Amino acid sequence: MPLYRNPQDKRVFVPKKGGGVVLNFGHPIAWTILVCMTIVPLVIVAAVTIAYFV
């Protein structure tokens, strides 16, 4: 699924035709949401898991 990227669209959450919403990656807040909600928790879980087994 391609990313929705439209810098002229000022909405962060854009409704989809079939229902739900998608992030507008042309907006800088969307990248912040992505990092804070997925990448940072993944790094924390990986670090704790590695520390547990070491």
MIRO-740917 format. One record per residue (C-alpha): residue in three letters; x, y, z. Coordinates in steps of 0.2 Angstrom, whole numbers, plus 2048, in hexadecimal, padded with zeros to 3 digits. Example, Ala and Ser with C-alpha at 12.3 -4.5 7.8 and 13.67 -1.06 7.14 Angstrom:
<node "ALA",<83E,7EA,827>> <node "SER",<844,7FB,824>> 
END
This chain:
<node "MET",<800,800,800>> <node "PRO",<808,811,7FB>> <node "LEU",<80A,81E,808>> <node "TYR",<7FE,82D,806>> <node "ARG",<809,83C,804>> <node "ASN",<801,84D,800>> <node "PRO",<80A,85C,807>> <node "GLN",<7FC,868,801>> <node "ASP",<7F0,85E,80C>> <node "LYS",<7F1,866,81E>> <node "ARG",<7E8,857,826>> <node "VAL",<7F2,84A,82F>> <node "PHE",<7E5,83D,82F>> <node "VAL",<7DD,83B,81E>> <node "PRO",<7CD,830,81D>> <node "LYS",<7CE,821,811>> <node "LYS",<7BF,81C,805>> <node "GLY",<7BC,80B,80D>> <node "GLY",<7BC,813,81F>> <node "GLY",<7CA,817,82B>> <node "VAL",<7D8,823,82A>> <node "VAL",<7E9,824,823>> <node "LEU",<7F8,82F,828>> <node "ASN",<7FD,83D,81C>> <node "PHE",<810,83B,81B>> <node "GLY",<811,84C,812>> <node "HIS",<80E,853,824>> <node "PRO",<81D,853,830>> <node "ILE",<811,84E,83F>> <node "ALA",<80D,83D,836>> <node "TRP",<820,839,837>> <node "THR",<820,83D,849>> <node "ILE",<811,832,84C>> <node "LEU",<819,824,843>> <node "VAL",<82A,825,84D>> <node "CYS",<821,827,85E>> <node "MET",<815,819,85B>> <node "THR",<81F,80C,853>> <node "ILE",<832,80F,852>> <node "VAL",<835,814,863>> <node "PRO",<82B,806,86C>> <node "LEU",<833,7FA,860>> <node "VAL",<845,800,865>> <node "ILE",<840,7FF,878>> <node "VAL",<839,7ED,876>> <node "ALA",<849,7E8,86D>> <node "ALA",<854,7F0,87A>> <node "VAL",<84B,7E8,888>> <node "THR",<84B,7D7,880>> <node "ILE",<85E,7D8,87C>> <node "ALA",<862,7DE,88E>> <node "TYR",<857,7CF,895>> <node "PHE",<861,7C2,88B>> <node "VAL",<872,7C9,88E>> 
END
